[in-house]
Amino acid sequence: MNALKNSVQLIGNLGKDPEIVQMDNGNKLAKFSLATSESYKNAQGEKVEDTQWHNIVAWGKTAEIVENYLIKGKQVAIEGKLVHRSYETKEGEKRYITEIKCNELLLLGK
Protein backbone atom coordinates (compact mmCIF):
# COMPACT_ATOMS: atom_id res chain seq x y z
CA MET A 1 0.00 0.00 0.00
CA ASN A 2 2.99 2.37 0.29
CA ALA A 3 2.91 2.86 -3.49
CA LEU A 4 -0.60 4.31 -3.20
CA LYS A 5 0.27 7.04 -0.68
CA ASN A 6 0.96 9.68 -3.32
CA SER A 7 0.00 8.27 -6.69
CA VAL A 8 -1.75 10.02 -9.58
CA GLN A 9 -2.90 8.43 -12.83
CA LEU A 10 -4.44 10.56 -15.56
CA ILE A 11 -5.48 10.21 -19.18
CA GLY A 12 -5.89 13.48 -21.03
CA ASN A 13 -4.84 15.74 -23.88
CA LEU A 14 -2.03 18.28 -24.00
CA GLY A 15 -3.28 21.87 -23.94
CA LYS A 16 -0.21 23.24 -25.74
CA ASP A 17 3.20 22.11 -26.93
CA PRO A 18 5.52 21.15 -24.04
CA GLU A 19 8.10 23.59 -22.73
CA ILE A 20 11.57 22.02 -22.60
CA VAL A 21 14.26 23.43 -20.31
CA GLN A 22 17.91 22.35 -20.57
CA MET A 23 19.47 22.51 -17.10
CA ASP A 24 23.10 23.54 -16.48
CA ASN A 25 23.95 19.97 -15.44
CA GLY A 26 22.71 18.60 -18.80
CA ASN A 27 19.45 17.24 -17.40
CA LYS A 28 16.20 18.12 -19.18
CA LEU A 29 12.92 19.32 -17.72
CA ALA A 30 9.64 19.15 -19.62
CA LYS A 31 6.57 21.12 -18.53
CA PHE A 32 3.12 20.75 -20.05
CA SER A 33 -0.55 21.11 -19.21
CA LEU A 34 -2.93 18.18 -19.43
CA ALA A 35 -6.70 18.47 -19.75
CA THR A 36 -8.94 15.76 -18.35
CA SER A 37 -12.65 15.88 -19.14
CA GLU A 38 -15.75 14.14 -17.91
CA SER A 39 -19.37 14.68 -18.80
CA TYR A 40 -22.61 14.21 -16.93
CA LYS A 41 -26.24 15.24 -17.11
CA ASN A 42 -27.44 17.95 -14.74
CA ALA A 43 -30.84 18.09 -13.01
CA GLN A 44 -32.41 19.53 -16.18
CA GLY A 45 -31.10 16.62 -18.27
CA GLU A 46 -28.56 18.77 -20.09
CA LYS A 47 -25.14 17.36 -20.86
CA VAL A 48 -22.41 19.20 -18.95
CA GLU A 49 -18.71 18.75 -19.68
CA ASP A 50 -16.24 19.44 -16.88
CA THR A 51 -12.60 19.95 -17.86
CA GLN A 52 -9.79 20.05 -15.29
CA TRP A 53 -6.29 21.32 -16.12
CA HIS A 54 -3.20 19.75 -14.56
CA ASN A 55 0.39 21.03 -14.54
CA ILE A 56 2.79 18.19 -15.39
CA VAL A 57 6.59 18.12 -15.05
CA ALA A 58 8.91 15.39 -16.30
CA TRP A 59 12.67 15.01 -15.84
CA GLY A 60 15.51 13.14 -17.57
CA LYS A 61 14.61 10.39 -20.04
CA THR A 62 10.88 11.02 -19.57
CA ALA A 63 11.45 14.68 -20.49
CA GLU A 64 13.27 13.54 -23.65
CA ILE A 65 10.29 11.38 -24.65
CA VAL A 66 7.99 14.36 -24.05
CA GLU A 67 10.25 16.56 -26.18
CA ASN A 68 10.38 14.08 -29.07
CA TYR A 69 6.80 12.81 -29.20
CA LEU A 70 4.30 15.13 -27.55
CA ILE A 71 2.52 18.04 -29.21
CA LYS A 72 -0.60 20.04 -28.48
CA GLY A 73 -3.72 17.86 -28.57
CA LYS A 74 -1.87 14.53 -28.16
CA GLN A 75 -3.60 12.06 -25.83
CA VAL A 76 -1.40 10.52 -23.13
CA ALA A 77 -1.66 8.50 -19.95
CA ILE A 78 0.63 9.57 -17.14
CA GLU A 79 1.51 8.16 -13.74
CA GLY A 80 3.20 10.27 -11.13
CA LYS A 81 2.87 11.99 -7.78
CA LEU A 82 1.55 15.30 -6.48
CA VAL A 83 4.17 17.90 -5.60
CA HIS A 84 3.37 21.19 -3.84
CA ARG A 85 5.93 23.99 -3.95
CA SER A 86 6.19 27.73 -3.61
CA TYR A 87 8.23 30.38 -5.39
CA GLU A 88 8.67 34.12 -5.32
CA THR A 89 7.80 36.37 -8.26
CA LYS A 90 10.06 39.18 -9.47
CA GLU A 91 7.82 41.55 -7.52
CA GLY A 92 8.48 39.61 -4.31
CA GLU A 93 5.07 37.94 -4.08
CA LYS A 94 4.97 34.38 -2.79
CA ARG A 95 3.08 31.98 -5.07
CA TYR A 96 2.07 28.38 -4.53
CA ILE A 97 1.72 25.70 -7.20
CA THR A 98 0.68 22.07 -7.33
CA GLU A 99 2.22 19.93 -10.06
CA ILE A 100 2.27 16.29 -10.98
CA LYS A 101 5.78 14.86 -11.31
CA CYS A 102 5.48 12.37 -14.16
CA ASN A 103 7.24 9.06 -13.58
CA GLU A 104 5.73 7.10 -16.46
CA LEU A 105 4.19 8.14 -19.76
CA LEU A 106 2.14 6.19 -22.28
CA LEU A 107 1.33 7.63 -25.71
CA LEU A 108 -2.28 7.05 -26.73
CA GLY A 109 -4.36 7.76 -29.82
CA LYS A 110 -3.04 8.12 -33.35
N, C-alpha and C positions, 0 to 999 in steps of 0.2 A: 504493500500500500504506500510505501514511501514515494514511489514514482508518481503517485496521484496528487501529492501535496501541492504542487504548483505546476499543473500541466494544462496546456491550452491546445485544442485542435480546431482548426477552422478550414472551411472551404469557401473560397470567394474569388472575386475578380479584382485585378489591379486597377486602381483609380487613375494612375498616371505612370509614366515610365519610371523605373527605379533611379534613385540617386546613388551614385557610387563614389566613395571617398577612399583615396589611397593614403594610408597612414604613413608616418615617417619611418616606421619599422618594417614597411613593406606589406603589412597586413591590409586587407580590404574590408570595407564596411559598406553594406548595401542597406538603403532605407527605402521603404515603399509603403503605400497605403493599400489596405485590402478592404473591400466592401463585401459584407455578408448581408443577404436579404432573406426575409421570410414574409409570407403573405397569410392573411386571415380575413374572415368576414366579420364586420362589426355588427352591432345590434340591429342596424337597419338592413343587413344583408349585403352591404357593399364590400367589395374586395379592397383591402387595405394592404399596401406593401410597406414594410418597415426595413429600412437599410441602416446598418451600423457600420461605422468606419473604424478601422484598427490600424495603429501605427506598428509596422513590423521592422525589425532590424536583424540583419544576418552578418556574420563575420566569416573570414577565412574562405575555405573551399565553398561553403554555402553561398557566400557573397559572390564568388566567381560564377557559380551556376546562375544566380539571379542576374548578374551582369550579362551573361551570354545568351540567356534564353527567355527572360521575362520582359514583356512590353505591356503597355496600357491595354486593359481589357482581357488579358490572359487569365484563365482560370487555374488556380493552384490550390493544393491542400498543404497546410503547414502544421507543424507540431512544434511547440515551444513552451516558454514559461513567461509569466507576467513579471515585468520589471518596473518599479516605480523609482523615479529619480527627480532631482530638481536641478535647476541651473539659473544663472543670473543673466538678465539681458544687458545690453550695452548701457541702458539707462539705469541700471542698478536694481531693477525689479526682480524679485524671486518668482520663478515659474516652476510649475510641477507638471510632469508628464508621465503617462503610463504607456509602456511599449510592450510588445511581445518579442522576445528574443527567439528567433527561429533556429531550431536545432535540426529539423528535417523538412524537406520540401519535395512535393510530388507535383509534377506538371500534369494538368488535366486538359481535356478538350482537344481541339484540333491543333 
